[in-house]
Amino acid sequence: MKKTVAILVVLTFIPCKGNESRESGVNKMHMSTQVQEAFLHAWNRYKKYAWGHDALLPISKRGKDWYSHSLYMTPLDAFDTMILMGLKDETEETSNLLLNNLTFDHDLSVQVFEVVIRIHGGLISAYQSDGDERLLALANDLGKRLPPAFNSATGMPHRYVNLQTGAIRDSLNNSAEIGNLILEFGTLSKLTGNNVYYEKVKKAINELYCRKSDIGLVGTVINVETGEWIQTESHISGMIDSYYEHLIKAALLFDDEDFRNMWESCITPVHQPLADTTVDSLWYRHADMANEAEKCTVFGALAVFNPGSPFTGRRF
């Protein structure tokens, strides 16, 4: 039996046995049918107006690619959802599209973070959902093209890498993009037996962690060549959020004691300098990573990972 490592928590589409929930009186079968219909509405419009492109522009009704060649982002995003919904025809059609057309042998300078979470993660979840070894081969091919990004003096990745030449650019990266790569790279290591992926990202995260301030906070932007902080504003929202989020996820998924220790040492600093309260709620502000000086009290949408994380400091 093939061993897999789950990397995503999803809301599974499962038709219920009864029409109504005893607790709420909600017709779950009707709701699930509506969800499937909404998905198919969007998917069929993508097929009609943007087939083979990364995305659909719904107002102009045309396709758009992020780069000069399509990387099939929408089909990859949708593939495991089709499987969960039992949409066999759509699943087969999308599988054929990807396997017959998707290639990474292009002279493209791509953003490492976005390609990992959208393309790399999409291929891994597609393989784990479908079991087709060709999907894993595509994920492995992409995985082999991304490590040059980590060729910096610190081991933290540059933001962009060329998929064909390995050329890198943009040495100013943010904590979120550095800390966000471990689930996909780590899972690829588990599936292929090649631990180099896991080791590269773990080293990068550790280098970022070691550059936290004396009060335990990380900043927003860092130079991956010099290790110098360029923006020292600290918070749990966009440009930092994924750093905290993936420390706990990596600890749980890979049972890695180092990630456990990093996570637990981050909890108190997050709660003390950053946590604040309003009349009736807990809030997280922006503050300087070195001296706790308040910068602003804006709470961004990307901080939504926080309520679902065990921010208690206990072991798990």
C-alpha positions in Angstrom: 0.0 0.0 0.0 1.3 3.4 -0.9 2.3 5.6 2.1 1.1 9.2 2.0 1.6 12.2 4.2 -1.4 14.5 4.4 -0.5 18.2 4.2 -3.8 20.0 4.1 -6.9 20.1 6.3 -9.9 20.2 4.0 -13.7 20.3 4.4 -14.7 17.1 2.7 -17.8 16.9 0.5 -19.7 13.9 1.9 -23.4 13.5 1.1 -25.2 12.9 4.4 -27.4 9.9 5.0 -30.3 11.9 6.1 -31.8 15.1 4.7 -31.9 17.1 8.0 -29.6 17.6 10.9 -31.5 16.7 14.1 -29.7 19.5 16.0 -30.4 22.4 13.6 -33.0 21.2 11.1 -30.7 22.2 8.3 -31.1 20.2 5.1 -27.5 19.0 4.6 -28.1 17.2 1.3 -29.6 20.4 -0.1 -26.6 22.4 1.1 -24.1 20.0 -0.2 -25.8 20.0 -3.6 -25.7 23.8 -3.6 -21.9 23.7 -2.9 -21.3 21.3 -5.8 -23.4 23.4 -8.1 -21.5 26.6 -7.1 -18.2 24.8 -7.8 -19.4 23.6 -11.2 -20.7 27.0 -12.1 -17.2 28.5 -11.5 -15.4 25.5 -13.1 -17.5 25.5 -16.2 -16.9 29.2 -16.8 -13.2 28.6 -16.4 -13.4 25.8 -19.0 -15.4 28.0 -21.4 -13.3 31.2 -21.2 -9.9 30.3 -19.8 -9.2 26.7 -20.4 -5.5 25.9 -20.0 -4.6 29.2 -18.4 -3.7 30.0 -14.8 -6.8 31.9 -14.0 -10.1 33.3 -15.3 -10.8 37.0 -15.5 -14.5 36.9 -14.8 -15.5 40.4 -16.0 -13.6 40.4 -19.3 -14.2 36.6 -19.7 -10.7 35.7 -20.7 -7.8 33.8 -19.4 -4.7 35.1 -17.7 -1.3 33.5 -17.0 1.0 34.7 -14.2 4.1 34.2 -16.4 4.8 33.8 -20.1 3.7 30.2 -19.9 0.7 28.8 -18.0 1.4 26.7 -14.9 -2.2 25.5 -14.7 -2.9 27.0 -11.3 -6.7 26.9 -11.4 -6.8 23.2 -12.5 -4.3 22.3 -9.8 -6.2 24.3 -7.2 -9.4 22.5 -8.2 -8.2 18.9 -8.7 -8.5 17.5 -5.2 -11.8 19.3 -4.7 -13.2 17.5 -7.7 -12.1 14.2 -6.2 -13.7 15.0 -2.9 -16.9 15.9 -4.6 -17.0 12.7 -6.7 -16.9 14.6 -10.0 -15.3 11.8 -12.0 -15.6 13.3 -15.5 -14.1 16.6 -14.4 -11.4 14.8 -12.5 -10.4 12.7 -15.5 -10.5 15.7 -17.8 -8.3 17.8 -15.5 -5.9 15.0 -15.0 -5.4 14.6 -18.7 -4.9 18.4 -19.1 -2.2 18.5 -16.4 -0.4 15.3 -17.4 -0.4 16.1 -21.1 0.6 19.8 -20.9 2.2 20.9 -17.6 5.9 21.3 -17.7 8.4 23.3 -15.8 11.1 23.4 -18.4 10.6 27.1 -19.1 12.9 30.1 -18.9 10.7 31.7 -16.2 11.7 33.6 -13.1 9.0 32.6 -10.6 8.2 33.7 -7.1 9.3 30.7 -4.9 6.6 31.2 -2.3 3.6 31.4 -4.7 4.9 28.5 -6.8 5.4 26.3 -3.8 2.0 26.9 -2.2 0.0 26.9 -5.5 1.8 24.5 -7.8 4.0 22.3 -5.7 1.3 21.9 -3.0 -1.3 21.4 -5.7 0.7 18.6 -7.3 1.4 16.8 -4.0 -2.3 17.0 -2.9 -3.3 15.8 -6.4 -1.0 12.8 -6.1 -2.1 12.0 -2.6 -5.8 12.2 -3.7 -5.4 10.4 -7.0 -2.4 8.1 -6.6 -1.0 8.7 -10.1 2.8 8.5 -10.0 3.1 10.9 -12.9 1.7 13.7 -10.6 4.4 12.9 -8.0 7.0 13.0 -10.8 5.9 16.5 -11.8 6.1 17.6 -8.1 9.6 16.1 -7.9 10.7 17.8 -11.1 9.5 21.2 -9.8 11.2 20.4 -6.4 14.5 19.9 -8.1 14.3 23.3 -9.8 13.6 25.4 -6.7 16.7 24.7 -4.4 19.0 27.2 -6.1 16.8 29.9 -4.4 18.5 28.8 -1.2 22.0 29.6 -2.5 22.4 32.6 -0.2 25.1 33.4 2.4 22.6 32.5 5.2 20.7 29.7 3.5 17.5 31.6 3.6 15.8 31.7 0.1 15.8 34.5 -2.5 12.2 35.4 -3.5 12.7 34.5 -7.2 14.4 31.6 -9.1 14.5 30.7 -12.8 13.0 27.3 -13.4 15.4 26.6 -16.2 18.6 28.3 -15.4 18.5 28.4 -11.6 19.3 32.2 -11.6 18.1 33.9 -8.5 17.1 37.5 -7.6 15.6 39.6 -4.9 17.6 39.1 -1.7 15.0 41.0 0.4 12.5 38.4 1.6 9.9 38.4 4.3 9.4 36.1 7.3 6.2 34.5 5.9 7.7 33.5 2.6 10.8 32.0 4.3 8.8 30.1 6.8 6.0 28.9 4.6 7.8 26.2 2.5 8.3 23.4 5.0 5.0 21.4 4.5 5.4 21.0 0.7 9.2 20.4 0.7 9.0 18.2 3.8 6.2 16.1 2.3 8.1 15.7 -1.0 11.0 14.4 1.1 8.8 11.9 2.7 7.2 10.8 -0.6 10.5 10.5 -2.5 12.9 9.6 0.2 15.1 12.5 -0.7 15.7 14.5 2.6 17.5 17.4 0.9 14.2 19.3 0.4 13.3 19.1 4.1 16.8 20.0 5.2 17.1 23.1 3.0 13.9 24.6 4.3 14.5 23.6 7.9 17.9 25.3 7.8 16.3 28.5 6.3 13.7 28.6 9.0 16.2 28.0 11.7 18.4 30.9 10.3 15.3 33.2 10.5 14.5 32.0 14.0 18.1 32.6 15.2 17.7 36.2 14.1 14.8 37.0 16.3 15.2 39.9 18.6 16.2 39.7 22.3 12.5 39.8 23.2 11.8 36.9 20.8 10.1 38.6 17.9 10.9 38.5 14.2 10.5 41.4 11.8 8.9 41.8 8.4 11.7 42.0 5.8 15.2 40.5 6.0 18.2 40.5 3.6 18.9 36.8 3.0 22.5 37.5 2.1 23.5 39.6 5.1 20.9 38.5 7.6 20.1 42.1 8.4 16.6 43.1 9.2 15.3 45.8 6.7 11.8 46.2 8.3 11.6 45.6 12.0 7.9 45.8 12.4 6.5 42.7 14.1 3.0 41.3 14.1 1.1 38.1 13.1 -0.4 39.3 9.9 0.7 39.2 6.2 4.5 38.9 5.6 5.0 37.2 9.0 1.9 35.0 9.5 3.1 31.9 7.8 6.3 31.8 9.8 4.3 31.2 13.0 1.7 29.1 11.3 4.2 26.6 9.8 6.3 26.2 13.0 3.3 24.5 14.6 2.2 22.6 11.5 5.7 21.3 10.8 6.0 20.1 14.5 2.7 18.2 14.2 3.2 16.8 10.7 6.8 15.7 10.9 7.0 15.2 14.7 10.1 17.4 14.7 11.3 18.4 18.2 13.2 21.4 16.8 10.1 22.9 15.4 8.3 22.2 18.6 10.9 24.1 20.5 10.9 27.0 18.1 7.1 27.2 18.3 6.9 27.1 22.0 9.5 29.8 22.5 7.5 32.0 20.1 4.3 31.9 22.1 5.2 34.1 25.0 6.7 36.9 22.9 3.6 36.9 20.7 1.3 37.1 23.6 3.2 39.7 25.7 4.4 42.5 23.4 1.8 42.0 20.6 -1.4 40.9 22.3 -3.8 43.6 23.2 -7.4 43.9 24.2 -10.4 45.9 23.2 -13.6 46.2 25.4 -14.7 42.7 24.5 -12.0 40.9 22.5 -8.4 39.9 22.1 -6.4 41.8 19.5 -2.8 41.7 18.1 -1.0 44.9 17.4 2.1 45.8 15.3 5.2 46.7 17.4 8.9 47.1 16.8 10.6 43.7 17.2 13.4 45.1 19.3 11.7 47.5 21.8 8.0 46.8 21.6 7.2 50.3 20.4 3.7 50.3 19.0 3.5 50.8 15.3 -0.3 50.4 14.6 -3.3 48.4 15.7 -4.4 47.1 12.3 -5.4 43.4 12.4 -5.0 41.8 8.9 -7.1 39.1 7.3 -4.1 36.8 7.0 -3.9 36.6 10.8 -6.9 34.2 10.7 -4.5 31.2 11.2 -4.1 32.3 14.8 -7.4 31.2 16.4 -6.9 27.7 15.0 -3.4 27.3 16.5 -2.7 25.9 19.9 -1.4 29.2 21.3 -1.1 27.8 24.8 2.5 26.9 25.2 1.7 23.3 26.2 3.2 20.3 24.6 1.2 18.2 22.2 
